[in-house]
């Protein structure tokens, strides 16, 4: 122990006085130590405390490196699969001890989750109000496309691009996140879109388009995989797109595992 015998004896005496009981019995004239019953209990608990302190030190170090903790995300419903495949799953492979929670919600609900501290990050594909309150990392954009069955029942065909004017009076299917911006752009062109079906996801809008009774209006990131059995045509109209972004609160301290994810995400976006 690198301690002189009197110093060690003084420390043992201090412990015994603190706990009000004898911990060690020493033999006279010989170097013999015997633990009392409370001494054996004390030794057992002391070993547990030392092991706990060593484990805690390891955990603290892992936490500071971003290796443990729980990361919570709120994503736009139509972007969950894309977010998982391109960002969260690759990150999780490098950080297997981090736990993950993900909730799908509208942009209004995403903002609430961030403001109330439920989520560390939100991944959105719709305009954000009060951008100065959040950290923002733009991650590309989603353009709008018409989606239709090749041999459809409304005799609609399109080339690589389509104008909004070509959609006048056509039965349209879209998700709720597309509805507002699509309607605004159509009104700017002088007509109200004929929306006959709306859903929470663009998957449902595409599925509805498969029956050939109308045209799906959906937004896509350039890296997303399109369905082979449907036709796609990009809608050309200035400003008709979503800016996809990751955002987080500037009012809350970001824990190490969240900083680790943000750094990882920045590198992925850069690539």
C-alpha positions as CSV (number, residue, x, y, z in Angstrom):
1,X,0.0,0.0,0.0
2,X,3.1,2.3,0.2
3,X,1.9,3.3,3.7
4,X,3.8,3.3,7.0
5,X,2.3,1.1,9.6
6,X,1.3,3.9,12.0
7,X,-0.5,5.7,9.2
8,X,-2.3,2.6,8.2
9,X,-3.2,1.9,11.8
10,X,-4.6,5.4,12.1
11,X,-6.8,5.0,9.0
12,X,-8.2,1.7,10.3
13,X,-8.9,3.4,13.7
14,X,-10.7,6.3,11.9
15,X,-12.9,3.8,10.0
16,X,-13.8,1.9,13.2
17,X,-14.6,5.1,15.1
18,X,-16.8,6.3,12.1
19,X,-18.8,3.1,12.0
20,X,-18.7,2.5,15.8
21,X,-17.5,-1.1,15.5
22,X,-14.3,-3.1,15.5
23,X,-13.3,-4.2,12.0
24,X,-9.9,-5.9,12.5
25,X,-8.5,-7.9,15.4
26,X,-4.7,-7.9,15.6
27,X,-2.7,-10.5,17.4
28,X,-0.1,-9.5,20.0
29,X,3.6,-9.9,19.0
30,X,2.8,-11.4,15.6
31,X,1.8,-10.0,12.2
32,X,-1.6,-11.5,12.3
33,X,-4.9,-9.7,11.2
34,X,-8.3,-11.2,11.6
35,X,-11.5,-9.6,10.3
36,X,-14.4,-9.3,12.6
37,X,-17.9,-10.2,11.3
38,X,-18.6,-6.6,10.5
39,X,-15.1,-6.3,9.0
40,X,-15.9,-9.1,6.5
41,X,-19.2,-7.2,5.6
42,X,-17.2,-4.0,5.3
43,X,-14.7,-5.7,3.0
44,X,-17.5,-7.1,0.8
45,X,-19.2,-3.7,0.4
46,X,-15.9,-1.9,-0.2
47,X,-15.1,-4.3,-3.0
48,X,-18.5,-3.6,-4.5
49,X,-18.0,0.2,-4.2
50,X,-14.6,0.0,-5.9
51,X,-16.0,-2.1,-8.8
52,X,-18.9,0.3,-9.2
53,X,-16.5,3.3,-9.3
54,X,-14.4,1.6,-11.9
55,X,-17.4,0.8,-14.0
56,X,-18.8,4.3,-13.6
57,X,-15.5,5.8,-14.7
58,X,-15.6,3.6,-17.9
59,X,-19.2,4.6,-18.5
60,X,-18.5,8.3,-18.0
61,X,-15.6,8.0,-20.5
62,X,-17.9,6.2,-23.0
63,X,-20.6,8.8,-22.5
64,X,-18.1,11.6,-23.1
65,X,-17.0,9.9,-26.4
66,X,-20.7,9.6,-27.4
67,X,-20.7,5.8,-27.2
68,X,-23.7,5.4,-24.8
69,X,-27.0,7.1,-24.2
70,X,-30.4,7.3,-25.9
71,X,-31.0,9.3,-29.1
72,X,-34.5,10.3,-29.9
73,X,-35.7,11.5,-33.3
74,X,-38.9,12.8,-34.7
75,X,-39.2,12.4,-38.5
76,X,-41.6,13.4,-41.2
77,X,-43.8,10.4,-42.0
78,X,-42.8,10.2,-45.6
79,X,-39.0,10.4,-44.7
80,X,-38.6,7.8,-42.1
81,X,-37.4,5.0,-44.3
82,X,-35.0,7.3,-46.2
83,X,-33.6,8.7,-42.9
84,X,-33.2,5.2,-41.4
85,X,-31.4,3.7,-44.5
86,X,-29.1,6.7,-45.2
87,X,-28.3,8.0,-41.7
88,X,-29.4,6.2,-38.6
89,X,-28.7,2.6,-39.5
90,X,-25.1,3.4,-40.7
91,X,-24.5,5.4,-37.5
92,X,-25.9,2.6,-35.3
93,X,-23.4,0.2,-36.8
94,X,-20.6,2.4,-35.4
95,X,-22.3,3.0,-32.1
96,X,-24.0,-0.3,-31.0
97,X,-24.3,0.7,-27.4
98,X,-26.4,3.8,-28.1
99,X,-30.2,3.2,-27.9
100,X,-32.6,4.8,-30.4
101,X,-36.2,6.0,-30.3
102,X,-38.0,7.3,-33.4
103,X,-41.4,8.9,-33.8
104,X,-43.2,9.9,-37.0
105,X,-45.0,13.2,-36.9
106,X,-46.1,16.3,-38.7
107,X,-43.7,19.3,-38.8
108,X,-45.8,21.0,-36.1
109,X,-45.4,18.0,-33.9
110,X,-41.7,17.8,-34.7
111,X,-41.2,21.4,-33.5
112,X,-43.1,20.6,-30.3
113,X,-40.9,17.5,-29.6
114,X,-37.8,19.6,-30.1
115,X,-39.0,22.5,-28.0
116,X,-40.1,20.3,-25.2
117,X,-36.9,18.2,-25.2
118,X,-38.5,14.9,-26.2
119,X,-36.3,14.6,-29.3
120,X,-32.7,15.4,-29.9
121,X,-33.2,15.8,-33.6
122,X,-36.0,16.2,-36.1
123,X,-35.8,15.3,-39.8
124,X,-38.3,17.3,-41.9
125,X,-39.2,17.9,-45.5
126,X,-41.4,21.0,-45.0
127,X,-40.8,24.7,-44.3
128,X,-40.0,25.7,-40.7
129,X,-41.2,28.8,-38.9
130,X,-38.9,30.8,-36.6
131,X,-35.7,29.2,-38.0
132,X,-33.5,31.3,-35.7
133,X,-34.6,29.2,-32.8
134,X,-33.0,26.0,-34.2
135,X,-29.8,24.6,-35.5
136,X,-30.4,23.7,-39.1
137,X,-28.5,21.4,-41.4
138,X,-29.9,21.5,-45.0
139,X,-29.7,18.0,-46.6
140,X,-30.8,18.6,-50.2
141,X,-34.2,19.0,-51.6
142,X,-37.2,17.0,-52.7
143,X,-38.7,17.8,-56.1
144,X,-42.4,17.2,-57.0
145,X,-43.3,14.4,-59.4
146,X,-46.5,13.1,-61.1
147,X,-46.8,9.4,-60.6
148,X,-49.2,7.4,-62.9
149,X,-49.9,4.0,-64.3
150,X,-48.7,3.6,-67.9
151,X,-52.0,2.2,-69.2
152,X,-54.2,4.5,-67.1
153,X,-58.0,5.1,-67.4
154,X,-57.7,8.9,-67.8
155,X,-55.5,8.8,-70.9
156,X,-52.7,10.7,-69.2
157,X,-49.1,10.6,-70.5
158,X,-46.1,12.8,-69.7
159,X,-42.5,13.2,-70.8
160,X,-39.6,13.6,-68.4
161,X,-41.1,16.9,-67.1
162,X,-44.7,18.1,-66.6
163,X,-46.2,21.6,-66.0
164,X,-48.9,22.3,-63.5
165,X,-51.2,23.5,-66.3
166,X,-51.2,19.9,-67.7
167,X,-52.8,18.8,-64.4
168,X,-55.8,21.1,-64.6
169,X,-59.0,19.1,-64.0
170,X,-57.1,15.8,-63.6
171,X,-58.0,13.7,-60.5
172,X,-55.0,14.0,-58.2
173,X,-53.8,11.9,-55.2
174,X,-51.3,13.3,-52.7
175,X,-50.2,13.2,-49.1
176,X,-51.0,15.9,-46.6
177,X,-47.5,17.4,-46.6
178,X,-47.7,18.1,-50.4
179,X,-51.3,19.4,-50.3
180,X,-50.7,23.0,-49.1
181,X,-47.7,23.8,-51.3
182,X,-49.3,22.1,-54.3
183,X,-52.6,24.0,-53.9
184,X,-50.7,27.3,-53.6
185,X,-48.8,26.8,-56.8
186,X,-51.8,25.7,-58.7
187,X,-53.8,28.8,-57.6
188,X,-50.9,30.9,-58.8
189,X,-51.4,29.3,-62.2
190,X,-55.1,30.2,-62.1
191,X,-56.9,27.0,-61.1
192,X,-57.8,24.9,-58.0
193,X,-56.3,21.3,-58.1
194,X,-58.8,18.5,-58.3
195,X,-57.6,16.6,-55.2
196,X,-59.7,13.4,-54.8
197,X,-57.5,11.5,-52.4
198,X,-55.1,12.6,-49.5
199,X,-53.1,10.4,-47.1
200,X,-50.4,10.7,-44.5
201,X,-47.8,9.0,-46.7
202,X,-46.7,9.3,-50.3
203,X,-46.7,5.5,-50.4
204,X,-50.5,5.5,-50.1
205,X,-50.7,8.2,-52.9
206,X,-48.6,6.0,-55.2
207,X,-50.6,2.9,-54.4
208,X,-53.8,4.8,-55.2
209,X,-52.3,5.8,-58.6
210,X,-51.7,2.1,-59.5
211,X,-55.4,1.6,-60.2
212,X,-55.1,4.0,-63.1
213,X,-58.0,6.3,-62.0
214,X,-55.8,9.3,-61.4
215,X,-52.4,10.8,-60.9
216,X,-50.3,10.8,-57.7
217,X,-48.4,13.9,-56.7
218,X,-45.4,13.1,-54.5
219,X,-42.1,14.6,-53.6
220,X,-38.8,12.7,-53.9
221,X,-35.2,13.1,-53.0
222,X,-32.8,12.3,-55.9
223,X,-31.4,9.4,-53.9
224,X,-34.7,7.7,-53.3
225,X,-35.6,4.5,-55.1
226,X,-38.7,4.8,-57.4
227,X,-41.1,2.0,-58.2
228,X,-40.4,0.1,-61.4
229,X,-44.1,-0.4,-62.3
230,X,-45.1,3.3,-62.2
231,X,-44.2,6.2,-64.5
232,X,-42.6,9.4,-63.0
233,X,-42.4,12.9,-64.4
234,X,-40.8,15.9,-62.7
235,X,-43.2,18.9,-62.3
236,X,-41.5,22.1,-63.5
237,X,-42.7,25.1,-61.5
238,X,-40.4,27.7,-59.8
239,X,-40.2,27.1,-56.0
240,X,-42.1,23.8,-56.1
241,X,-39.8,21.7,-53.9
242,X,-39.1,20.9,-50.3
243,X,-35.9,21.6,-48.5
244,X,-35.0,18.6,-46.5
245,X,-33.2,19.3,-43.2
246,X,-32.1,18.0,-39.9
247,X,-32.9,20.5,-37.1
248,X,-32.4,20.7,-33.3
249,X,-32.9,23.1,-30.4
250,X,-30.4,25.8,-29.7
251,X,-31.8,26.3,-26.3
252,X,-30.7,22.9,-24.9
253,X,-27.3,21.4,-24.2
254,X,-26.4,18.7,-26.7
255,X,-25.2,15.5,-25.0
256,X,-22.1,13.8,-26.4
257,X,-23.9,10.9,-28.2
258,X,-26.0,13.6,-30.0
259,X,-22.9,15.5,-31.0
260,X,-21.4,12.3,-32.3
261,X,-24.5,11.7,-34.5
262,X,-24.5,15.4,-35.7
263,X,-20.8,15.0,-36.8
264,X,-21.5,11.7,-38.5
265,X,-24.5,13.3,-40.3
266,X,-22.5,16.2,-41.5
267,X,-19.9,13.9,-43.0
268,X,-22.7,11.9,-44.7
269,X,-24.3,15.0,-46.2
270,X,-20.9,16.2,-47.4
271,X,-20.4,13.0,-49.2
